[in-house]
Amino acid sequence: MRSLKAGALICVLSVAACSARKGDMNPAALVPAEISGWRAAGEDLRYDRTTIFRYIDGAGEVYLQYGFREVLVREYARVEAPRITAQLFDMGTSEEAFGIFSFEREDESVGIGLDSEYAAGLLRFWKGRFFVCVSAEAETPESQSAVIEIGKAISGAIGEQGDRPGILAILPDEGLQRNTVRYFHTPFCLIYHYPIGDQNLLGLGESTEGLLASYRTDAGSARLVVIRYPTEDASARALASLARGSTPALDKDGYAQKQDGRWTGAQIAGRVLLAAFDNTTRSQAEALLARAARKLEGMK
């Protein structure tokens, strides 16, 4: 369980909504004006790509990695009760909404939106092209209930469901720690969670799709990185870069044992790079890559 401080990196603390059609949603109409005695206090605030740093100083860069368009912020007040803040982020597509949600996901779903989590007064979820945070400045039984009800109201008002990124189908199910899955495009997000070599060893950018996931099986723990490139040449260059940049360098078969005894393995299949890190043995790395390769082949 995260603390409110830790979980607020990309959710800053600071029924009237009606359903709407995809592409025709006014963000203000998706957020309720009143819930359980908490009423909207003051004017809504809105920030776009050029003004986001006025609101989220230091964490705005995370949103820009995921196609952020704008955020609507509504605060709620109730006499002798903690203030509540609702934030509705328009991320442009459902894939990007999933991505920004995945950036800090830690806890099990609470059944709101397509994926969600709640801890220490902070509710996070995504649905359609929207990523939503609802937070109470202090957690009480009443504020917790109100935060959840506001989240449910917003989720119900978002007319579109959205799709998770198709690349998720490559992840093997066995041993997958689902709350560790991170979806990203740029090196910024990968380096934050798992630094690999120099700042962009894998040639990541807006045209790439990536996943980072942790695994735990009887063979031990490991991490799997999956990157889909726009061309096969790009994936081949990335594998060559990883082979050279690893310490020690990967052998001709794509494997290397680090000084701490753990193994790295990597291979490409068409436009997709598969890389397994922190494996206890070479055979564990080989097995994880083989399972991912089979999942990838099954998508064709």
Secondary structure as the mmCIF struct_conf table of DSSP 4:
data_model
#
loop_
_struct_conf.conf_type_id
_struct_conf.id
_struct_conf.beg_label_comp_id
_struct_conf.beg_label_asym_id
_struct_conf.beg_label_seq_id
_struct_conf.end_label_comp_id
_struct_conf.end_label_asym_id
_struct_conf.end_label_seq_id
HELX_RH_AL_P HELX_RH_AL_P1 LEU A 4 GLY A 7
TURN_TY1_P TURN_TY1_P1 ALA A 8 ALA A 8
BEND BEND1 LEU A 9 CYS A 11
TURN_TY1_P TURN_TY1_P2 LYS A 22 GLY A 23
HELX_RH_3T_P HELX_RH_3T_P1 PRO A 27 LEU A 30
BEND BEND2 VAL A 31 VAL A 31
BEND BEND3 ALA A 33 ALA A 33
STRN STRN1 GLU A 34 ILE A 35
TURN_TY1_P TURN_TY1_P3 SER A 36 GLY A 37
STRN STRN2 TRP A 38 ALA A 40
BEND BEND4 GLY A 42 GLY A 42
STRN STRN3 LEU A 45 ASP A 48
TURN_TY1_P TURN_TY1_P4 ARG A 49 THR A 51
HELX_RH_AL_P HELX_RH_AL_P2 ILE A 52 TYR A 55
BEND BEND5 ILE A 56 ILE A 56
TURN_TY1_P TURN_TY1_P5 ASP A 57 ALA A 59
HELX_RH_AL_P HELX_RH_AL_P3 GLY A 60 LEU A 64
TURN_TY1_P TURN_TY1_P6 GLN A 65 GLY A 67
STRN STRN4 GLU A 70 ALA A 77
TURN_TY1_P TURN_TY1_P7 VAL A 79 GLU A 80
BEND BEND6 ALA A 81 ALA A 81
STRN STRN5 ILE A 84 ASP A 90
BEND BEND7 GLY A 92 THR A 93
HELX_RH_AL_P HELX_RH_AL_P4 SER A 94 SER A 102
TURN_TY1_P TURN_TY1_P8 PHE A 103 PHE A 103
BEND BEND8 GLU A 104 GLU A 104
BEND BEND9 ASP A 107 ASP A 107
BEND BEND10 GLY A 111 LEU A 114
STRN STRN6 ASP A 115 ALA A 119
TURN_TY1_P TURN_TY1_P9 ALA A 120 GLY A 121
STRN STRN7 LEU A 122 LYS A 127
TURN_TY1_P TURN_TY1_P10 GLY A 128 ARG A 129
STRN STRN8 PHE A 130 ALA A 136
BEND BEND11 GLU A 137 ALA A 138
HELX_RH_AL_P HELX_RH_AL_P5 PRO A 141 ALA A 157
HELX_RH_3T_P HELX_RH_3T_P2 GLY A 166 ILE A 170
BEND BEND12 LEU A 171 LEU A 171
BEND BEND13 ASP A 173 ASP A 173
TURN_TY1_P TURN_TY1_P11 GLU A 174 GLY A 175
STRN STRN9 LEU A 176 LEU A 176
HELX_RH_3T_P HELX_RH_3T_P3 ARG A 178 THR A 180
STRN STRN10 ARG A 182 PHE A 184
BEND BEND14 HIS A 185 THR A 186
HELX_RH_AL_P HELX_RH_AL_P6 PRO A 187 HIS A 193
BEND BEND15 TYR A 194 TYR A 194
TURN_TY1_P TURN_TY1_P12 GLY A 197 LEU A 202
TURN_TY1_P TURN_TY1_P13 GLU A 206 SER A 207
STRN STRN11 GLU A 209 THR A 217
TURN_TY1_P TURN_TY1_P14 ASP A 218 ALA A 219
STRN STRN12 GLY A 220 ARG A 228
BEND BEND16 PRO A 230 THR A 231
HELX_RH_AL_P HELX_RH_AL_P7 GLU A 232 GLY A 245
BEND BEND17 SER A 246 PRO A 248
HELX_LH_PP_P HELX_LH_PP_P1 ALA A 249 LEU A 250
TURN_TY1_P TURN_TY1_P15 LYS A 252 ASP A 253
BEND BEND18 GLY A 254 GLY A 254
STRN STRN13 TYR A 255 GLN A 257
TURN_TY1_P TURN_TY1_P16 GLN A 259 ASP A 260
BEND BEND19 GLY A 261 GLY A 261
STRN STRN14 TRP A 263 ALA A 269
TURN_TY1_P TURN_TY1_P17 GLY A 270 ARG A 271
STRN STRN15 VAL A 272 ASN A 279
BEND BEND20 THR A 280 THR A 281
HELX_RH_AL_P HELX_RH_AL_P8 ARG A 282 GLY A 298
TURN_TY1_P TURN_TY1_P18 MET A 299 MET A 299
#
